[in-house]
Amino acid sequence: MKRKLKYGGFSLLVTAIFLTGVVLLNVFAGLLTSRFFLKADLTPEGLYSITPEAEETLRNIREDIEVVVLSTQGEISQISNLMQQYSAVSGGRISYRYLDPNLNPALAEDYPGITEFSNLDIIVSSGRRSKSFNVSDMSTQTYDENMQQVDAFNADQLMVSALQYVLNEQVAKAVFVGGHEEADDASLRTLLTRYGYENADVNLGTEEIPEDTTLLIINAPLRDFMENEIEKLDVYMSGGGNAIVAYAYNAQGLSAFDGYLREWGVEVDNKLVLDYTNHYGYPFFLRALAAGNDKTPPSMAMFAEAGYYSGMMYGRPFRQVWPTGEQGQRAYSPIFTSYPTSYAKDNTEQMDDLEQAEGDEAGPFTVGSVTRQSQYDADSDLYYSYMVVLNAGLIESSILAEQTMFYNAGLTAALAIDLNPYSGEDIYIPAKAIDNRLLEITPSQTTVVMVLLIIVTPLLILGIGILTWRRRKNL
């Protein structure tokens, strides 16, 4: 009897020590996770791990940032996990909390820079300004290694862009030129806002280009520019400005504007690029390959190396004006090209036959270009400004809209980030492709799993139980 009591007491002591150890371990782990993120990301794509580019931005934060998640359903584990990581990597500079928007009607007073609030909005705020994006914006689409469309996750890019916006001393401003029957630009404005720009408008016929303009947008004008408008463009660009020009396939009679583009080394031919091989349903809706080199914005070289392409609805070929591609301080480079299977026909309203015929010019063609201008600041430091000229079909609103099958939005966003002098270097973060494939098990593998679950595991448990019973019986 005494022997049983002895061993029974010892078992209770071991159990108590074990339980105490478990409690202490959990307390210690809780203290660690409040300062460091210790959870493991087991997804093959690393969906819930921070990218190196985002880590660099987070580690360089030198002031406190508050993140508010608007949620009517309380805490969301995936979002909390991300925020815990951001907080840990930033050294505790980032804090986060949840608010129910229905119970906090005074949000507009607390965050005056934000005009609309929705459930699942994430508000990033500093002492300077605030910026928001929605949880739904984290889900986008990209291409896998086989250039097949897949779902993607881009939380890091959205967070980094928001941090850059609220922390920078200056905010980038995109100014849209009007007065020439320009095209709809709603999707482009939304995209630029998401990636750190504020938007404004200017009518060059009656107004000056604002001095704080970061990026000038001329979106598919159908009416020519006046001489004084060209002069304003030239003053802005000569002073180190950046511009994106979208050229409409049906634009005619833009002699003054075309003449100004030739000064930047690009001439838009009055032909239509077609492709019956690399297209999307119609030969005029074709694929445009990304191109780049050491004279283009950095992201274009990265995308070109990866073999990315965009969809382009109607496009005209661009011609290189300067034989060497360079003149003075300006250097011309293609950034989008059609495939070698493309060809060009005269751009006329009576174009009845779209199939390639004898006499059609063979591709590939440049369908998007950039001219880099080298300049020196007051301290004699070299810097570059860019004139980007694209076919309007590369950035028209429907093709830039969310959840389309093309990578136009990603490429345009990367360009905008490259042309933002306040966004830092290497700040574009490609979205992470989500592997949605189901786990496939062969019949033989199914048999093995069933045997393990139904036969081996119960026998193992039974054997351990019998062994334990016999040992106790002999005490």
N, C-alpha and C positions, 0 to 999 in steps of 0.2 A: 504493500500500500504506500509506504513511504517512498519507494522507488518511483511509483506512478506519479505521486504528488511532485516528486523532484523533477521528473521529466516534463510533467504538465506545467509546473511553474516556469521551467526554462523555456518552454514553447511560448507561454504567454509573454515572457520577457523579450524573446526574439521578435514576436509579433509587434509588441509595443514599440521596440526600437525601430523596426521596419516602418511602421506607420508614421512614427515621428520623423524618420528620415524622409519619407515621401512628402509630408507636410512642409518640412524645411526646404526640400528641393523645389517644391512648387512656389514657395515664398521667394526663394532666391531667384528662380527663373522669372517670376513676375517682376522683381526689381531690375533684372537684366533687360527684359524686353521693354521696360519703360524707357530705357536709355539706348538699347541696341535692338535691331530687328533680327531675331534669331530663328524665324520660321524658314523652312526650306521650300523653294519653288520646284515642284516635281513635274511641271509641264515641260514637254520637250522644246517648246518655243521660248521658254523663259518669260511667259506672259506677265507674271507678277514680280519679275526682277527688274531692277533699274538698269537702264543701259549706261555704258561708260560715259556717253555724252551728257546724259542727265546728271550723273554723279558729279561730273566736273562742275556743272552749274550749281548744284546743291551745296557742294563743299565750299564754294566761293561766296555764299550768302553771308553778309556781314550785318544784317539787321533783321529784326523779328518780322515774321510773316504769319498772318492768320488765314487759315482756310476754313470756310464755313460750307458745310454740305446741307443743302435744303432737302429735307426728306420727311414725307408724311408718314412713312412706315418705320421710322427709327433708324437704328444703325444698320449699315450694309457691310457685311464682312469683307467682301472683295475691296471695297473702297477704303475701309479702315486699314486693311493690310497694306495697301499702297501708301496711305498717308503715314502709317507708322514707319515705313521705309524712308519716305521723304524726310520725316522728322529726324530719324536716326542719322541718316547720311549728312543732313544739314547741321548736325551737332546740336539739335534741339531748337534751331532757329525757327522751324516751321511747327506751328501748333494747329490742331484741327478740332472742330466740334460740329455737332449736328443741331439744326434748327428746323422746326416744323413751320413752313411758310404760312400755313393757315392760322397759326397762333402768333405770328409776328408780322403784323401788317405795316410796321414802320421800317421795313427793310430799305425802302427808297431813301429814307433820311439817313440811315447808317452807311449806305453805299451810294452816294449821289452820282457817281459816274455810270451807274448801271440803271437802265430804264425799264427793263423787263425781268421778272423773276418767275421761275417755273420750278415745279417739283423736280428733284434730282439735279438742280443746278449746283455747280461747285464754284464758290466765290473765293478768289485769291486776293488778299488785301495787304497793302503796306501803308506806311505813313504818307505816301504820295498819292496813290490812286488804287482803284480796284478793277478787277476783270473777272468775268465769269465764263464758264462753258458748261455744257450739260453732259451728264454721264453717257447719254446716247451718242455724243460726239466721239467717244472713245472707240466706238465700233465703226470701222470703215472697211474698205476693200483694197486689196493690192494684188500682186502677182507672185506665184511661187517660182521655183527654179525652172519650171517648164513653161513659164509665162501663162499659166492658167489662173483665172480669177479665183481668189480665195478671200474669206473673211479675215480681217486683221484688227489689231489692237494698237492704238496710238496714244495711250495715256501720257507717256513721257513727253512726247512732242507738245501736247496741249499744255501740260504743266510747265514745261520749260518756257514756252512762248508767253504764258501768263506771268511767270516770274520775271522774265525779261521786261515785260511791259510795266509791271508795277514797281520794279527796282530801278530802271534806267532813269537818268536825270532828264533825258529828252525822249520823246515819243515820235516814232516814224509817222509821217503823214503822206498818204496817197491822194493826189489831186487829180480828179477826172476832168478832162477837157470836154466842154460842150459847145453847142452852136453849129455843128456840122452834120446833123442827122446821125449822130453816133448810135451804136447798137445798144441793146439792153445789157446792163452790166451788174444785175442784182447778185448773181452767184459770185462774180469776181469781187465785189465789195464785201460779201460775207466771208469769203476766203481770206482776204487781206486783213479784215478785222480779227479773224481767228488767229492770225499769225503776227499780231503785234502792231498793226497799222490803225490809225484813225483816218477816216475818209472825208474828203472835201471836194468842192466843185469850183471850176473857174470857166468863165467865158472870155476867151482871149480877145474877142472883138472889143470888149468894154472893160476888162479887168486885167490886172497884172498877176503873174504867177506868184503865189505867196512865198515869202522869203524862207519859210520853214518847210518848204516842200521837200520831201525825201524821194518820192517817186511820182513821176508824171505819167498818167495813163491816157492814151489816145485810142479809143476803142471803135475801130471800124467806121471812120467818117465817110460819108457819101457826098459831101459838099467840100469844095476846095477851100484852102486857107487864104486869107488876105495877106498882103505884104507885111503889115504891121504885126500880124499874128506870127508869121514866120520869124520876124525879128525877135519877138519875145521868146519863142522857142530857142532860138540860137543863143540869146543871152543866158537863158537858163542852163542849156547844155554846156556852153563854153565855161560857165562858172562851176562846173563839176557836178551837174545834176544827172540823175538817172531817169530813163524813160522806157516804157513799154508801149510799142505801137502795134495795134492789131489792124491788119489790112484786109478789107472785105473783098471777096472774090468778084462782086458785082460793082465795085467802085470804078467809075470812069470819069475822065476829065479833071483829075486832081493834079494838074500840071505844076502848080507852085509847091504843093506838098511832095510830089514825086521828085521834084528838083532838089528839095531839101534832103530827102532820104539819100539821093545820089551823093550828096556831100558827105554822107556817112558810109559810103561804099556799097550801098545796096540799091538794086533796081528791080522793081516788081514787073514781071513780064505779063502781058495780056493773053495768057493761055491758061488752060485748066488742066491740072494734074489728075490723071486717072490710073487705076490699077485693077485689073481683073483677077489678080492672084492674091495680093495682100490687102484685102479690104473687108468691110463689114456689111455684107448684103448687097451693096451697090458699089460700082467702080469709083464713084466720086466720094465715097466714104472710106477713106483708106488709112493705113497705118503709117505713122511718121516716126522714124527712129531717132532717139536722142543722140546727139553728137557733142563733142567737146574736146578741148585741148587746154594748154596752159594759158591761153589768152581769153578763155571764156569764164563766166562765173563758175566757182569750184564745183557746185553740185552737178553741172552738166557733164563734166568729165567723169564723175562718179556714176551717173546714170548711163552714160554711153558705155562705160566699161562693163556695166551689169547687163547691157543689152535691152534696156527699157524702151518702150515705144508708147505713143499716144494715138488716139483716134483723131482724125481730121476730116470734117465735113466740108467739102469744097476747098480747094487750095490752088494758089498760083505759084509758079516757080520764081525764085529769087535769083538774080544774076549778080555776080561779083563784079563791081565796077573797076576796081584797081587790079591790074595784072598780077601783082605780087600779093594782093590782099592787104597791103599796108600803104598808108600815105601820111607823112608827117607823124603826128603822135597818135594816129588812129590805126587800129588793126581789126580787120573784118574776119569773122569765123562763122561757119554754119553751126547751128545747135539743134536743128531738126532736118532730117532728110527723108525723102521717099525711098522706097525699095528699088533695086535695079529692074524689077519687073514693071515699073511705072512708065507712063508715057504722057505726053502733053499734046492737047489739041487747041486750036485757036478758040478763044473764049468769046463765043458769039451766042446770041439768043436762038439762032436757028440750028443749034447743035443737036441733030436728030440721032446720029449714030455714035455711040460711045465706045464701040469696040476699036481696038488698035488697027490702024490702016496704014498703008504705004504713005510715007511722007510725014507721019507723026514723029515728033522728037522723042527719042528714047531717054529713059531715066538712068540713074537716079537724079533727083533735083533737090536743091536746097529749098525748104519750105518754112524755115525759121532761122534767123541770124542774129548775131550780136556784134556790135562794133565797140571795141574797148578804146577809151581815150586816156592816155597817160597825162597826168597833171602833177603839179607841185604846189604844196601849201605854203603858208607864210614862213614856215621853218625849213623850207626847201626839202621836205619829205615827199617822196613819191606816193601818189595814190591814183586809183582808177575810177572812172565813171563809165557807164554803159548805156548804149542805145540798143534796145532789144526790139527787133521787128519780127512779128509772127503773122502767119495767116490767121485771120479771125476765127476760122473753124477750129483752131486749137484751144481757144479760151472762151468760146461762146457759152452762154448761160446754161443751156441744157447739158452740155458735156462736162461742165464743172460741177454740176449738182451732185449731192451726196448719193452714194450707192449706185453710181454708174459703173459700167464694166471697163472703164478706161482709167489710165493713170494720169490723165491730164491735170487733175487737181493737185496731185502730189508733186508733179514736175513744176507746175505754176507756183505752188507754195514754196518749193525749194528756191526758185528764182527770186521770189519776193524776199525771202530770208537773206539770200546772197546780196541783194541790193539794199538791204537795211543796214546802215552803218552802226546802228545801236544794238544789233542783235548778237554781236560777238562772232567768233569763228567756230566753224564746225558745229553749227547749232542745229542743222537739219537732222532729224532722227527718223529714219524710215520706219513705217509701221511694221509690227511683228505679225507674220502670217499665223493664223490659227489652224492647226491640224485637226480637221473635223472627221478624219477617217475613223471608222469603228474598228475595234479589235477583232481580227479575224482568227478563228481557231479551226484547225483541220479536224476531221472525224477522229483520227488517232489521238490528237491532243485532247479532244473532248472526253474520250474514253479514259485517258490517264487521269484527268481532273476528276471525273466521276468516281474512279476507283479510290483516289486519295481522299475525297470528301466523304464517300459513303462507307468504305470498308476500312482503309488504313487508319484514318483519324479516329473513328470510334474504337477500334482495337487498341490503338495506342493509349487512349484515355482509360479504357478498361484495364489494360496492363498496369498502368501507373497506379490506378485505384487498388488493384489486388496486391501489388507490391507494398503499398502504403499500409493496407490493412494487415498484412502478415507481419510487417515490422512492428506495428503497434501491438499486435497480439502477443508477440514474444517479449514485450517489455515487462 
